[in-house]
Amino acid sequence: MIWKDFKTADSLEKELLNSIETNIRISLKENNEALILLSGGSTPLSLYKKFKEIKKIDWSKIKFGLVDERWVNNSSKDSNFYNISEALGGQITEKSTFIPLVYDELNEKKNISQAKKANIEFLGKKTIVILGMGTDGHTASLFPDNSKTEIAISQLTPNILDNIAPVSPKNRITHNLKSIFNSKKVILYIKGQEKKDVLEKSKIDLLPISYVINTLSTQVETFWTK
């Protein structure tokens, strides 16, 4: 894991945006497209709002997906799809492709099946995955002390599956660890001393985030600020 700390969120997001832009341009040159998985939560929304500052990018060749989601309507204010779409803005979402994880609000099993079909490309090699972390050490919707999380961590092939959160909305959808690591670059963006302390704790106590910071299978960069 590469650790980078910054005095302010603005300076962090400026460098992170430059890194994202560089990786997008490399992917466009090599593959004529870029596949980016985005995490929800309040921390990265200000970063997503700055994506429009990336100039001379053909957004029609960019495909966005979600690392995880709440099993709610895509227009709900609890929805990662809704909040990230709002942050990216029409300038980007009207040109790029943004694929949700919710298709059936009534049948969770059918929804997972549809989500896998719609997100099949995101189970393959991705350009960038942006992760966050909770103060309990969860990342994506991989929560500690959870049998479904154990499955998501131990599976040997990329997958999308359901999980249960300790807080409402409880029903979640998430990429498993194998899918998250199937990326050229994984970025962990966290704020605050409390979360820094959790990362230190995760070096001793086994938490979902422990697998991310200790992986050797892909490049992980952690961006942190107070």
N, C-alpha and C positions, 0 to 999 in steps of 0.2 A: 504494500500500500504506500502510495505517495501522499504525504501530508503537506497541505498548504494552508497557512493561516493569514488572516488579513485584519487590519485595524477597523475597517468599516465594511458594511454590506455592499456599498457602492463600488469600492475597489475590488472586492471579491467578484461581484457580478460582471464587472468590466473585463477582468482577466478570464473568467469562466466563459463569457460570451465570445471572446476572441478564440478560446480553445474550441468551443463548439463550432464556430464558423470555419476554422481551419479543418476540422474533421469532416464537416459537411462538404467542403470544397474538394477534399481528397476523395471522398466517397463518390461525389458526382463525376469526378474525372475518371475514377477507376470503374465505377459501376453504372454511371448515368442515373443514379438515384441515391437517396439516403433514407435509412430507416431509423427512427428515433423513438424510444420509449420514454414517456414522461410520467413522473410521479405527481400525485396530488398533494394536498396539505397547503398551509399558508406560506411556508418558507419560500418555495420556488416560484410563486406566482409573480413576484416583482421581476424575477429573471425572465419569465416567459413574456412579460410585457415589453421587454427590451429586444426580443427577437426581431422586431420590425426595424431595428437599427442595423441589422445585417443587410448590407447593400449588394446589389447585383447578383442575387441568388434567384435561380429559377425555382420558385416555391412549388410549381406544378410537379417537380421531380422529388419532392420531399413527402414522405409518409410518416405521420405521427400515430403512435399507439399509446396505450396506457399500461403502466407497470401493474396497477391494480385499480380496483373500483369498488364502490358500494353498490349493492343490488337495489338500485332505485332508478326512477325515471331519468333519462338523460337530460331532461330540462329542470330537474330538481336542483336546488341550491346546495344539496348534499352531494351532488354528483361531481366527481373529478372531471368528467367529460365536459360538463357545463362550465365549471369554474376555469378550467384551462382554456377552453374555447374563448371565453370572455377575455382572458388575459392575453392570448395570442392576437385577438382582434380579427376583424373581417379582412383586413389587408392580407393576412396570411391564410386564414381558414377558407376563404373563398377560392384560393388558388391551390393550396396543398390538399392532401388527403388526410383526414383525421378519423381513425377507425375506433369506435367505442367497444366496450365489453358487455353492454347490456342490450339485449334484443327481446327477451321475454321476461316481463315483470312478474308473471304468475307461476311459472314453472322453472325452478332453479336448474334442474337437470337439463331441460331443453335449452335453457339459456347458455349453459356452459358449452353444450354441443355447438350451438350457433356461434358463440364467441370464438371457439377454436377454429371453425371454418373461416370466419371473417378475418381472423388474425393469424392465419397460417404462415404468412411471410415473417411475422414477428417472432415465430418460434425458431426461425433460422438465424443466420448471422446478422447482427444489427450494427449500425454505425455507432450509436451512443445509447446508453441507458442512464437516466438521471434518477438517483435514489434519494430518499430522505430517511429520517430515523425518528422514532418516538422515544420518549424518556424511559420507556420500558424495554428498550433495545430491539423493538420490532422494526422491520424495514419491508417495503411493499406491504402486503397483507399477510406477513409471516410473523405471527405473534408467539411470544414465549409460552411454555407450558401448555402446548396445544397439540393434540394428536394429528390434526390435519396439517399443521405446520411441519411436523416430523416427516410426514409423507412428502410434502412439497420440497423439503430439504434433501431427502434421501433418493428421490426419483432420479433415474439415470438418463432420461431423455427429456427434452424441453416439453413443457406442458402448461396448460391453463386450468386452474381448478378452483373450487369453492373453499372458503374458510369462514371462521366465526371470530369476530372481534369482541373484545371485552367491553366495548362501549357501543352505543347506538350511532348509526345503523349497524347492526351486528352482522348481517349477511354480506360477505365480501367475495370478490373474484380476484385472483392473482396469478401472475406468472410464477412458476416455480423457480427454484434457485438455478437449476440447469439452464433454463431459458434466459434468466437474467445474466448469467455468465457467458452466454453465447453472443458476445458483443465485442467489438474491437476496443471499446472503452466504456468503463463504468465510472460514473461520477457520483460521489456521495456529498450532498450539500447539507450542512447542518449549522445551526446558530446556537450560541449560548454556552456558558460554562457548564450547565447541568448536562447537556448532551455530550460535551467533551469528557466529562467525568464518566458518563455511561460507556463511552468508547473505551476508556481506560479500564473500567470494570469488566468489559466484555473480553478483555485479554486474559482474565482470570476465570470469570463465570461464563459458562456457555450460553450465549444469547443468539437469536437469529442474526444479529448484525456481526457476530463473531465470525461467521462463515464468509462474510463479505470482506472484512478487513484482513482476513488471513488467507484468502484464496491466492493460489498461484496460477490459476487457469486463465485469468484475464487481467488486464491492467486496470487497477482501481486508483482513482485520485480522490482524496478527501479535501473539500474546500470548507474551511471553518472560519467563523468570525463571532465575536461577542455580540 
